[in-house]
Amino acid sequence: MNIKPISGPHVIAVRRVDDIMRKVIYALAPAIGWGIFLFGWPALYLTIVTIASALLFEALCLKLKGVAARPYLYDGSAFLTGLLVVMTLPPWAPWWIGVVGSAIAIILGKHVYGGLGQNPFNPAMLARVALLISFPIEMTTWAKVDPILIGPGLFESAAITFSGLTELDGVTGATTLGAVKTGFSVNQTLPGLLDDFNGILAFIGWERGSLGETSTLLILAGGIWLMRQGVIQWQIPLSLLLTIALMSTVFHTIDAQHYLGPWVHLNSGAVMLVAFFIATDYVTSPNTPLGQIIFGAGCGALIYIIRTWGGYPEGTGFAILLMNAVTPLIDHYIRPRIYGRYRSGKPIDISNP
């Protein structure tokens, strides 16, 4: 019998790991470039050190496992991990923060579990949370906006990154979320951020924060480009952002003096970075569309809860790790229907339709 199948469940999609990683790096490039421009040469030095450390630890782990380094070291996964780690760090952090962060992400977050595709937790967020708990001063010392053209020079910047030299007026102050956490009321703490001009500046990214908290506009543009390229889907970003927007709207309506509105929440911290580049990680997020919606909504709810009532002003890292832990449970209860079976799991009797 000569059967020529016309359609079926044997759809083949050609998408290589290096192609995916490269596109994500391209999408992040404008945001990281803008952050380096805003915070000067120290941010560039920290970026180079963190990414180089990630590549070094990747090569070391592969060597200890007896695996050829070339195909894995050049697939872009370690480079992307280092890039995401540095985007969660204060731009004037000392060099060793970047090295320790890369070590935690690559060794503890990735290779301890078997390498790429085996990790239950997002490596960059694991590094972020571990650093925040272990080194709270270094991880909460924020540089003022000091563009590369007028900020510290090459040698002074090297001293900031590698020797711990700091300008007292250059590293004081808090981020938006930190100011609200310690302030008495929203209007007293953020009188300027709530007006139109400063709101636009926050959207562009002209304020204190990590390299991943700089420009909502550029990160949003990169995320939309990834969706158009088919690298990520809309379910997780949309459900995450809508949950934060809805919860912040409700509580801001109830008490505008003590609860931030949705505009400030969506433009502050690493919400956009997490929504498009962290929560959408293939390995640590659910497989089904409905599961991804639940996952995104859970991340958004936890981010808002931790920001509003928790002990930390920013809750993105904790939220992602907690939902990573729930991902196997979501995949267990929400499964796609097996081809040729009813949703109950019983086989379809094609002889008796």
N, C-alpha and C positions, 0 to 999 in steps of 0.2 A: 504494500500500500504506500503510495507516494503522497504524503500529507505536507502541505505547505502552510504553516501557521501564519495567519495574517496579523494577529495581535495576541497578547498574553501577558503574563506577569514577569516576563524575562526582559524588562527594560534595562538597558545598560547605560550608565552615565559615566562619562570619562571626566574625572576631576581629581587631580593629583594634589598631594599634601603641599608640595612646594608652590603650586599655583594659588591655592587658597591662602597660604601664609603671605605670599608676595602681595596679593590684593589687599589683605588686611593692613599690611605695612604701608602700602600706597595710600590707603584711606586715612591712616593715622599721621602720615607725613606732614600735611598742612598744620595740624594742631600742634604737633611737637615742634615744628619749625617756628610757629607763632610763640609758643612758650619760651623757646630759647631766645627769640628776639626780645621778648618782654623782660626776661630776668637775666640776660647777659651771659657772659662767658662762663661763669660758674655753672649755669644750667647745662651748657654744652659739655663742659668737662665731666660733669656728673653723668650725663647721658652716655658719653663714650666709655667711661669706666664701668658703668652698670651693664651695658650691652657686651663689652669685651669680657667681663667677668662671667656673664651668662654663657657665652660661647666657650670659655675656658673650662667651666664646670661641666658643661655638656660633653666636651671632648674627654675630660677626666673620667666621667661616669661611663662613657662608652668604652674607654680603654680598660677600666676595671671589669667591665662585663665581657671583655674579649670580643667586642663587636667592631666592625670596620666603621671608622668615624665618618668617612666622606659622605655616604648617602644621607646620613642622619644629620650631620653637622651643617650640610648645605641645603637642607629642606626649608630653612627659615623659621622653624619652630622655636629654637633657642634664641634666635635674634628677636623674634616677636615677644617672647617671654621677658627678655631683658628690657625691651622697649616699654612694655606694659608696666613692669616694675618701676622703672624710672618715672613714668607718668603719674605714679601714685606718691612720689616722694617730694618733699619740699625742695625747690630748685637750688637752694644754697646749702643743702645738707652735705656733711663731710663725705669724702670718698668712700670710707669704709661702710657707710650705710648702704650705698649701692652694691658693694661687694657682698655684704652679709645678706641683703635682700635677694640678690641673684643666687647665692648659695642655697638659701631656704627654698626658693622657687624651683630651681633645677634639681637639687639633690632630694630634699624632703618632699617637695610638692609633685615631683614627676618621677624620678628614677627609683625611688624607694618602692613605688607601686608597680614598677615594671617598664616605665618609659612612656613614650607618646601613645595616647589613646587608652591608658590604663589607670590614670589618676582620677580619684573620686572628687577631689577638690581642685578649684582653679588655682594654679600655682602662683600667679601674680597676687591674687587676693590673700592667699595663705601667707605670702611674704609680707604683704602690707599689714595684716593684722598682727603677725608675730613681731614685726618691727615696732608697731605702735604700742604694743603692750610692753615690750622689752626696753625700748628707748623713747619714752614719751616726750622728753625735752627736745631731742633732735628731730623728732617727727612732727612736732608742733611749733617749730620756730620758722616763721614764714618771712620770706624776703619781700620787700616792697617792690612794686613795679619799677624796674630800673633798666630801660631798654639798652640793648647791646651797644648802641652807638654813643650813648652818653654815660653808661654805667662804668663799673670798674674795668680797668684795662686787662690785658692778657696776663701780666705777671701778678698783679694784685688779685685777679680772679683765681689764678692758680694757688695763691696763698690761702684764699677763702676755702677752696675745695680740698686742698691737700694738707694745709697746715692749721686749719681751724681759725684763721683770721676772720673776724667779723666786724662790721661797722655797726655800732649800737643803734644808730638811727636807720640802718638798712635792714634790720631783721626784727624790729619790734612790730607789735600790732597783731591782730587776729584775723582769721578769715571771717566771712560773713556768718557762717554757721557758728563759729566759735564766739563771735561777738554776741549773738543772740542767746547762746547757752549761758553766758555769764551776765547778760544784761537784765535790767528790770522789766522792760517792755520792748516790743518790736519797734514802736515809733520812736522811743528814746534811744535805742541802740542803733537803729539803721535809718536815721532821718533822711539821708541822701539817697540810699539805694531804692527807696520807694517812689522817687519821682521819675519822670519819663526819661530824662537825660541819663541819669545814673543807671536806670534799668537797661537802656540801650548799651551802655558801656559794659554792664555785666554780661549781656548777651554776646557782645563781641569778645569779652574776656579781659578787660583792663582792670584787674583786681588781684589781690593776693590769693594764693592757692598753689596747689601742685601743678606740674606740667600738664596733667590731665584735667585740670579744673579751669583752664584758661578760657577757651573760646567755645561756648555752646554752639555758635554758628558753624564753626569748622568741623567740630565733632559730629554735629547733626548732618552736615553735608556729606562727610565721610561715611556715616552710617547709611544714609539714603543711597549713596553710590554702591555700597556693598549689597543692599537689597536689590538694586537694579541689576547687579552682576550675578545675582542668584547665590551669593555666598551665605547670606543670612536671610531668615524669613521675618515677617512682620509681627508674628504673634508675641514673642517675648518683649521686644522694645515697646510695642504699643500698650500691652497690658501693664507693663511696669510703670510707664509714664502716666497712663490714665489712672492707675491706682493712687499714685502719689498726688496727682492733680485733684482727684476726687476727695481724698481724705483731707488734704490741705485746704481745699475750698470749704468743706463742711466745718472744720474746726476754726478756720479764719472767720467764717461767717458768724460763728457762735461767740468768739472772743478775738477780735482783731488786734487787741493790745498785746496778747501773749502768744498768738499762733501766727506763723508766717503764712502768707498766701501762696498760691500755686506758682506764680511767676518767680518768686525768690527761690522756692524749693527746686524748681526745674532748672534754674540758672546758677545754682550754687552747688559746691562740692563736685563729686564725680558721678552724678546721676547719669548724664548723657554718655559718658565714657563706659559706665557699667551697662547701661541699657543696650548699647549697640555693639560693644567690643568685648565685654566680660561675660555677661549673663548668657550671651548667644553661643558660647563655647560648645562645640558639638559634643565633647566628651562628658561634660559635667552638667548638661541640661537634658530634659526629657526628649523623647524621640517623636512623640505624636503632637499634632497641632493643639489638641485640647490640653494635653499635658504641659505644653509650652506656655499656654495662656495661664494655667494655674500657677506654673513656676514663676512667670513674670509678675503676676499679681501678688504672689507671696513675697517676692523680692521687694516690690514696691511698698507693700504694707509694712514689712520689717524695717525698711529704710526709714519710713516716716516715723514709726514707733520709736526706734532707737534715737533718731534725731530729736524727737520732741520730748520724750520722757526718759531716755537712757542717759548713761553717764558720759557718753562720747558725743561730740557735736556732729560727727559724720558716721553714718551707719552702713555705708555701702559694702564694705569688706565683710563685716559680720553677717549682713543679710545674705550675701552671696554664698558664704560658706555654710550657713544654716540651711539654705535651700538646696545647695549641692548635696547635703546629707539626706535630704528628703527625695531627691531625684529617683533613686531606685524604687522607693515606695510608690511614687507617681507612675513610673513605668510599669510597675507590677499590676496596678489596678486599672490603668488606662492603656489598653493595648489596641493596635489596629486589628481589624478583622482579618483572619487568615483567608487567603484566596481559596474558594471552594468550600467554605464553612459558614454557617450561620454565626451571628454575633455570640450566641451561647457557646460556641465551640464545637457543636455537632456538625458532622459532615453533611453536605447537601446531597440528597438523593436525586440524581439527574434522571433516573428511570421513572420517577413518580413526581413530576413537577407540580 
